[in-house]
Amino acid sequence: MLLGGPAGEVAPWIARAQQWMKADYHQPTDIIGAHWNWDGARTVAVIGVITGMRVANAEAMPAWLQTSPFNKPRGLAEVKSLPKPD
């Protein structure tokens, strides 16, 4: 997850985000404001598209670091078959 914020002191933004999470997140008041600045979200979206395109067009699949707990062999997941219809 990429996350950013304005330059400068972060404490006021953290407090503002915490208040929004408490009061507005997934509530009827959780609406888009006309005054919102979308520059940061636009930058994150562009980074996501560029990253996705580089992964999709690469010669090899991405690989986990050898030391990563997520580094497990691919294709060995147990496949459960669906029940046969009557």
Distance bins in CASP14 RR format, pairs under 12 A and 6 or more apart:
PFRMAT RR
TARGET T0000
AUTHOR 0000-0000-0000
RMODE 2
METHOD distances of the structure
MODEL  1
1 44 0 0 0 0 1 0 0 0 0 0 0
1 47 0 0 0 0 0 1 0 0 0 0 0
1 48 0 0 0 0 0 1 0 0 0 0 0
2 40 0 0 0 0 1 0 0 0 0 0 0
2 41 0 0 0 0 0 1 0 0 0 0 0
2 43 0 0 0 0 1 0 0 0 0 0 0
2 44 1 0 1 0 0 0 0 0 0 0 0
2 45 0 0 0 0 1 0 0 0 0 0 0
2 46 0 0 0 0 0 1 0 0 0 0 0
2 47 1 0 0 1 0 0 0 0 0 0 0
2 48 1 0 0 1 0 0 0 0 0 0 0
2 50 0 0 0 0 0 1 0 0 0 0 0
2 51 0 0 0 0 1 0 0 0 0 0 0
3 10 0 0 0 0 0 1 0 0 0 0 0
3 13 0 0 0 0 0 1 0 0 0 0 0
3 14 0 0 0 0 0 1 0 0 0 0 0
3 17 0 0 0 0 0 1 0 0 0 0 0
3 40 0 0 0 0 0 1 0 0 0 0 0
3 41 0 0 0 0 0 1 0 0 0 0 0
3 43 0 0 0 0 0 1 0 0 0 0 0
3 44 0 0 0 0 1 0 0 0 0 0 0
3 47 0 0 0 0 0 1 0 0 0 0 0
4 10 0 0 0 0 1 0 0 0 0 0 0
4 13 0 0 0 0 1 0 0 0 0 0 0
4 14 0 0 0 0 0 1 0 0 0 0 0
4 17 0 0 0 0 0 1 0 0 0 0 0
4 39 0 0 0 0 0 1 0 0 0 0 0
4 40 1 0 0 1 0 0 0 0 0 0 0
4 41 0 0 0 0 1 0 0 0 0 0 0
4 43 0 0 0 0 1 0 0 0 0 0 0
4 44 1 0 0 1 0 0 0 0 0 0 0
4 47 0 0 0 0 0 1 0 0 0 0 0
5 12 0 0 0 0 0 1 0 0 0 0 0
5 13 1 0 0 1 0 0 0 0 0 0 0
5 14 0 0 0 0 0 1 0 0 0 0 0
5 16 0 0 0 0 0 1 0 0 0 0 0
5 17 0 0 0 0 1 0 0 0 0 0 0
5 37 0 0 0 0 0 1 0 0 0 0 0
5 39 0 0 0 0 0 1 0 0 0 0 0
5 40 1 0 0 1 0 0 0 0 0 0 0
5 41 0 0 0 0 0 1 0 0 0 0 0
5 43 0 0 0 0 0 1 0 0 0 0 0
5 44 0 0 0 0 0 1 0 0 0 0 0
6 12 0 0 0 0 1 0 0 0 0 0 0
6 13 1 0 0 1 0 0 0 0 0 0 0
6 14 0 0 0 0 0 1 0 0 0 0 0
6 16 0 0 0 0 0 1 0 0 0 0 0
6 17 0 0 0 0 0 1 0 0 0 0 0
6 37 0 0 0 0 1 0 0 0 0 0 0
6 39 0 0 0 0 1 0 0 0 0 0 0
6 40 0 0 0 0 1 0 0 0 0 0 0
7 13 0 0 0 0 0 1 0 0 0 0 0
7 40 0 0 0 0 0 1 0 0 0 0 0
8 14 0 0 0 0 0 1 0 0 0 0 0
9 15 0 0 0 0 0 1 0 0 0 0 0
9 16 0 0 0 0 0 1 0 0 0 0 0
10 16 0 0 0 0 0 1 0 0 0 0 0
10 17 0 0 0 0 1 0 0 0 0 0 0
10 18 0 0 0 0 0 1 0 0 0 0 0
11 17 0 0 0 0 0 1 0 0 0 0 0
11 18 0 0 0 0 0 1 0 0 0 0 0
12 18 0 0 0 0 0 1 0 0 0 0 0
12 19 0 0 0 0 0 1 0 0 0 0 0
13 19 0 0 0 0 0 1 0 0 0 0 0
13 20 0 0 0 0 0 1 0 0 0 0 0
14 20 0 0 0 0 0 1 0 0 0 0 0
14 21 0 0 0 0 0 1 0 0 0 0 0
15 21 0 0 0 0 0 1 0 0 0 0 0
15 22 0 0 0 0 0 1 0 0 0 0 0
16 22 0 0 0 0 0 1 0 0 0 0 0
16 23 0 0 0 0 0 1 0 0 0 0 0
16 24 0 0 0 0 0 1 0 0 0 0 0
17 23 0 0 0 0 0 1 0 0 0 0 0
17 24 0 0 0 0 0 1 0 0 0 0 0
17 25 0 0 0 0 1 0 0 0 0 0 0
18 24 0 0 0 0 0 1 0 0 0 0 0
18 25 0 0 0 0 0 1 0 0 0 0 0
19 25 0 0 0 0 0 1 0 0 0 0 0
19 29 0 0 0 0 0 1 0 0 0 0 0
20 26 0 0 0 0 0 1 0 0 0 0 0
20 27 0 0 0 0 1 0 0 0 0 0 0
20 29 0 0 0 0 1 0 0 0 0 0 0
20 30 0 0 0 0 1 0 0 0 0 0 0
20 31 0 0 0 0 0 1 0 0 0 0 0
20 33 0 0 0 0 0 1 0 0 0 0 0
20 36 0 0 0 0 0 1 0 0 0 0 0
21 27 0 0 0 0 0 1 0 0 0 0 0
21 30 0 0 0 0 0 1 0 0 0 0 0
22 29 0 0 0 0 0 1 0 0 0 0 0
22 30 0 0 0 0 0 1 0 0 0 0 0
23 29 1 0 0 1 0 0 0 0 0 0 0
23 30 0 0 0 0 1 0 0 0 0 0 0
24 30 1 0 1 0 0 0 0 0 0 0 0
24 31 0 0 0 0 1 0 0 0 0 0 0
24 32 0 0 0 0 0 1 0 0 0 0 0
24 33 0 0 0 0 0 1 0 0 0 0 0
25 31 0 0 0 0 0 1 0 0 0 0 0
32 38 0 0 0 0 1 0 0 0 0 0 0
32 41 0 0 0 0 0 1 0 0 0 0 0
36 42 0 0 0 0 0 1 0 0 0 0 0
37 43 0 0 0 0 0 1 0 0 0 0 0
38 44 0 0 0 0 0 1 0 0 0 0 0
38 45 0 0 0 0 1 0 0 0 0 0 0
38 46 0 0 0 0 0 1 0 0 0 0 0
39 45 0 0 0 0 0 1 0 0 0 0 0
39 46 0 0 0 0 0 1 0 0 0 0 0
40 46 0 0 0 0 1 0 0 0 0 0 0
40 47 0 0 0 0 1 0 0 0 0 0 0
41 47 0 0 0 0 0 1 0 0 0 0 0
41 48 0 0 0 0 0 1 0 0 0 0 0
42 48 0 0 0 0 0 1 0 0 0 0 0
42 49 0 0 0 0 0 1 0 0 0 0 0
43 49 0 0 0 0 0 1 0 0 0 0 0
43 50 0 0 0 0 0 1 0 0 0 0 0
44 50 0 0 0 0 0 1 0 0 0 0 0
44 51 0 0 0 0 0 1 0 0 0 0 0
45 51 0 0 0 0 0 1 0 0 0 0 0
45 52 0 0 0 0 0 1 0 0 0 0 0
46 52 0 0 0 0 0 1 0 0 0 0 0
46 53 0 0 0 0 0 1 0 0 0 0 0
47 53 0 0 0 0 0 1 0 0 0 0 0
47 54 0 0 0 0 0 1 0 0 0 0 0
48 54 0 0 0 0 1 0 0 0 0 0 0
48 55 0 0 0 0 1 0 0 0 0 0 0
48 56 0 0 0 0 0 1 0 0 0 0 0
49 55 0 0 0 0 0 1 0 0 0 0 0
49 56 0 0 0 0 0 1 0 0 0 0 0
50 56 0 0 0 0 0 1 0 0 0 0 0
50 57 0 0 0 0 0 1 0 0 0 0 0
51 57 0 0 0 0 0 1 0 0 0 0 0
51 58 0 0 0 0 0 1 0 0 0 0 0
51 62 0 0 0 0 0 1 0 0 0 0 0
52 58 0 0 0 0 1 0 0 0 0 0 0
52 62 0 0 0 0 0 1 0 0 0 0 0
54 60 0 0 0 0 0 1 0 0 0 0 0
54 62 0 0 0 0 1 0 0 0 0 0 0
55 61 0 0 0 0 1 0 0 0 0 0 0
55 62 1 0 1 0 0 0 0 0 0 0 0
55 63 0 0 0 0 0 1 0 0 0 0 0
56 62 0 0 0 0 0 1 0 0 0 0 0
61 74 0 0 0 0 1 0 0 0 0 0 0
61 75 0 0 0 0 0 1 0 0 0 0 0
62 68 0 0 0 0 0 1 0 0 0 0 0
62 70 0 0 0 0 0 1 0 0 0 0 0
62 71 0 0 0 0 0 1 0 0 0 0 0
62 74 0 0 0 0 0 1 0 0 0 0 0
63 70 0 0 0 0 0 1 0 0 0 0 0
63 71 1 0 0 1 0 0 0 0 0 0 0
63 72 0 0 0 0 0 1 0 0 0 0 0
63 73 0 0 0 0 0 1 0 0 0 0 0
63 74 0 0 0 0 1 0 0 0 0 0 0
64 70 1 0 1 0 0 0 0 0 0 0 0
64 71 1 1 0 0 0 0 0 0 0 0 0
64 72 0 0 0 0 1 0 0 0 0 0 0
64 73 0 0 0 0 0 1 0 0 0 0 0
64 74 0 0 0 0 0 1 0 0 0 0 0
65 71 1 0 0 1 0 0 0 0 0 0 0
66 72 0 0 0 0 0 1 0 0 0 0 0
END
